Amino acid sequence: MHTSIAAGTQETAAEREQFECLKQFQSAGRGLWSDVPDRDWSSWTWQLRHRITDPAELSARMPALTPEERAGAQLANTRLAMAITPYFFNLVDPADVNCPIRRQVIPRLSETVTAHGEMTDPCGEDSHSPVPGLVHRYPDRVLFLVTDRCATYCRYCTRSRLVSNATGYDFHPDLDRQLDYIARTPAVRDVLLSGGDPLLLRDEKLETLLSRLRAIPHVELIRIGTRIPVFLPQRITPELCAMLRRFHPLFLSIHSNHPRELTVEVRAALERLSDAGIPLGNQSVLLRQVNDDPTVMKAHLHKLLMCRVRPYYLYQCDLIAGSSHLRVRVAKGIEIMNRLRGHTTGYALPQYVIDAPGGGGKVPITSEHVLSRTADRILLRNFEGRIFEYPETPDLAPAAAAPRDAFPPRGFAREALRGPAPVLR
């Protein structure tokens, strides 16, 4: 049985053209740093030393700042520091106030407004922290915060209370205490390194940390959450990849939100990680005028797959204080997922989730595809809006073993034992 209740959404010529344009891989280029020697530009430490952190430098490099951006940059250090690598700054369109890259990294005065329901610790991490820098919310895994620094600061950062230390949180990881807790908690089999960004640690320090985790017998899986391949692809050196491959099973979750972030440089960095045998996933945040559009989202997901990255989560933006200008209604997220499902490969579909406010953990958000359910059937709706009926398997009691002579002799036609086909009513 199937019934059509809605026609599939048709893609317009303009959407198709936009989609194909967004899927192209381009270099970030040198931009205002065209006179920098290749050796410096390709150095991740040079990129960090030359980040844009000062409002005066931001104004000099982008004179067309809006009054809201100019005021936001002046006040940035009261909530979350401003820092943008030269590489990533080249992706900002100075002529477009609503440039999706610009909205993510350049402060706005709106950040100082705390809307209803917003919190400094929206995921309740501090209340699930048995030792400083370690969050144990789920039974078998922990979040291990290794630093409060990032290469570039996202303006919607869930941990803006501690990242960059602009608010005086004064976070200092205590690796010995964090590792000791994991070692004496046998239930922990999965450790996620985050922060801040773990890949800002130098190779030697990161190698020591990974070695100590691998020495704990019950730790089966190590994951690293990082935005470095997107903000600072120069950091993904052959030496780093060779070191990381020694600690398998090791997974890496990147964070990219818009197809423009996936440049030629980023693709090369991600390929180096993949060639080292590291499975890659991506976590995006749904953001207003960044990726809250089905065409933009689809292009982004396709580019991730071309970079050998599996889309993993699409997060509803956390209720972080000062983020209301970037948040999108949940209904919009569901609409985008419905526009994607069935119109692209299943590998491209992330799971849309809300990290339940106050520490409830990730909750999947889906539209209702199971319309009704009875003892003998389930009514389903597919991506086109058509309705299908699936007969439920009878809940039979286990039958007693049949005597040997009850089975048909070898070669007997099985069809002879079948009764009439059941009829769906």
Helices and strands as residue ranges (DSSP letters): E 2-4, H 13-22, G 31-33, H 38-41, H 44-49, H 55-61, H 67-75, G 76-78, H 86-89, H 100-105, G 109-112, G 126-128, E 134-138, E 141-145, G 163-165, H 175-183, E 190-194, G 198-200, H 203-214, E 221-225, H 228-231, G 233-235, H 238-244, G 245-247, E 250-254, G 259-261, H 264-275, E 280-286, H 294-306, E 310-316, H 330-340, G 346-348, E 351-356, E 361-364, E 370-373, E 377-381, E 386-391, G 404-406, G 414-417
